[in-house]
Amino acid sequence: EESNLHRVADPAAGSGLVDTETTQLAELAWAEVQAIEAEGGMLAVLRTGAFHAQVTATAKKRLEAIAKRREPVTGVSEFPNILEGSV
C-alpha cells in the first residue's frame, strides 16, 4: 500500500530488465520444449528417464549452490530468523 502500486495499471511497463528477463526465460523454455520433442516427446523422455535425470542434476546443482551460499534463499541462507526454533 505504501508504494501505491495498486494505483498503477502495469508497474513493470517499460522496464527493460523485466522485458529482457521475460524474453530470455521464454527462449530457454522454448529450447527445452524443442529438445524434448527432438527426443520423441514427453512420454519418451519420461520412459527413458532422461527427464528425471535432468531434473535431478539441476536440483543437485541448486542445492549445492544454496549449501555453499552461492545462491541465496531469503529467510534460509540470507536474513534467517535467528529466534526461530527447529521444526
C-alpha positions in Angstrom: 0.0 0.0 0.0 2.8 2.4 0.8 4.3 2.1 -2.7 0.9 2.9 -4.3 1.4 0.1 -6.8 -2.3 -0.6 -6.6 -2.8 2.8 -8.4 -0.6 1.8 -11.4 -2.1 -0.2 -14.2 1.2 -2.0 -15.1 4.1 -1.3 -12.7 6.6 -3.2 -14.9 5.6 -1.4 -18.1 8.6 0.0 -19.9 11.1 -1.9 -17.7 13.9 -3.1 -19.9 15.0 -5.5 -17.3 11.6 -7.2 -17.0 11.2 -7.4 -20.7 14.7 -8.8 -21.2 14.4 -11.4 -18.5 11.0 -12.5 -19.7 12.2 -12.9 -23.2 15.3 -14.9 -22.1 13.1 -17.1 -19.9 10.7 -17.7 -22.8 13.5 -18.5 -25.2 15.1 -21.0 -22.8 11.8 -22.7 -22.1 11.1 -23.0 -25.8 14.5 -24.5 -26.4 13.7 -27.1 -23.7 10.3 -27.9 -25.3 12.1 -28.4 -28.7 14.7 -30.6 -27.1 12.0 -32.8 -25.6 10.2 -33.0 -28.9 13.5 -34.0 -30.6 13.8 -36.9 -28.2 10.4 -38.2 -29.2 8.1 -36.2 -26.9 7.4 -36.0 -23.2 6.3 -39.6 -22.9 9.5 -40.8 -24.5 11.8 -38.8 -22.2 9.8 -40.0 -19.2 10.1 -43.6 -20.3 13.9 -43.3 -20.9 14.5 -41.5 -17.6 16.1 -38.6 -19.4 13.7 -36.0 -17.9 14.2 -37.4 -14.4 18.0 -37.3 -14.8 17.9 -33.7 -16.0 15.7 -32.6 -13.1 17.8 -34.5 -10.6 21.0 -32.9 -11.9 19.6 -29.4 -11.8 18.2 -29.9 -8.3 21.6 -31.2 -7.1 23.4 -28.2 -8.6 20.9 -25.8 -7.0 21.1 -27.5 -3.6 24.9 -27.4 -3.7 24.9 -23.7 -4.6 22.5 -23.0 -1.7 24.6 -25.0 0.7 27.7 -23.1 -0.3 25.8 -19.8 -0.2 26.4 -19.0 -3.9 22.6 -18.9 -4.4 20.9 -17.0 -1.6 17.4 -18.0 -0.3 15.7 -15.3 1.7 14.9 -16.5 5.2 17.0 -19.6 4.9 20.6 -18.6 3.9 20.0 -14.9 3.8 18.4 -13.0 6.6 17.3 -16.0 8.6 15.2 -15.6 11.7 17.7 -16.3 14.4 14.9 -16.6 17.0 13.1 -19.3 15.1 13.1 -22.7 16.7 13.7 -26.0 14.9 10.8 -27.7 13.3 
